[in-house]
Amino acid sequence: MKLADRVSQLKPSATLAVTAKAREIKAQGKDILSLSLGEPDFPTPKHICEAAKKAIDEGFTWYTDVPGIPELRAAAAGYFNSQYNAGAGPEHIVISNGGKHSIYNIFQALLNPGDHVLVPAPYWLSYPAQVELAGAKPVIIAASPEKGFKITPVDLENNVTPKTRILVLNSPSNPTGVCYTKAEADAIAQWAVDRDIIVLSDEIYDRLIFDNAKPVSLCSWWKKHPNRFVIVNGVAKTFAMTGWRVGYSLANEALSKAMSSLQSQATSNVCSIAQKAALAALTGGFADADAMRAAFERRRNLAYEIVSTWPDVICPKPQGAFYIFPDVHRHYTARFPDSTSLCTALLDDVGVALVPGAAFGDDRCIRISFAVSDEILEKALKRIEQVLFRK
Ligand code: PLP
């Protein structure tokens, strides 16, 4: 069967592929430590599950409005308003099948073939793939570990073209855990406004930040320039709800309507029961989320304490999310000359599953997810040391 050009170049998500391989080997009875997936290792909080059960018991099992049930759209707007004084209304919110689907809808609604999208690297691996699915071109801007994995307006200026339509910003970042400061984010936002470029701000990890820091959101920029900014968030990471598939976007009314139209032809509404669960999450307070955040901070400390002692390894300290992204390339050998072969060696030799940095646009690095128990994390890091430093 001849497949469309659109999918002939498309690679499945490396994160999901590594995790599936690790699961397969584990099922054969091998001792595998999987630090590859980006999801909290906690169960979804009880009150959220109860809301879903209640929705089923009450027969809330029908199609809903395509952009989401009104109370959930209001709750998402309420989140942006209470946390960031965004001045949002329900008409600015579209509920989609995860933040991933929100981002897909945004690219599909804004991009024409040939348009350029600025994507700072290391990047979340779905950005370039989704840009290409919209027929546009990702323009990758490398931000090295020496630069703290951050880009500046100077980098943007060096990569902008007359075709540039969108800049993607992700803070806290997957895969680096790095956060932009308010001053850095403001400088980038101002550059985008001056250049008439739309900023897609992926804020899915906004509540997973450490050291008592305050999240930096571009909601205030959206409030001033609703035609220039789009914000994406979701319940997956904050509330340990990855499988429920609920994300939401903050966008002007025209873009929200376009996203809703796309969704009406592709998926219709997000699962009605999952929407009720997300409503309970967004309106039920942050006690559970804060407890999970504290556990991630403890593990960040544990991971960083160990990784920062590794010789000839550069690793900016993660300030959020649940990943650490060390540059280990000085330890590459003839057997593992790049991040992919290193990750294969780690899986084969010591049973540790990681995602190679190449999947995130930096082949010098490996991504270690610390969304696992302290014991597994410590054990896995010791095993990585065995492979990296045995010579
Ligand atoms: N954005 C980033 C940076 C992510 O890491 C992820 C998930 O890994 C998503 C968006 C999408 O999250 P979901 O579709 O599960 O809501």
Residues whose N, C-alpha, C, O or C-beta is under 5 A from the ligand:
A	BS01	PLP	G38 N97 G98 G99 K100 H101 W124 N170 N174 D202 I204 G234 A236 T242 V246 G247
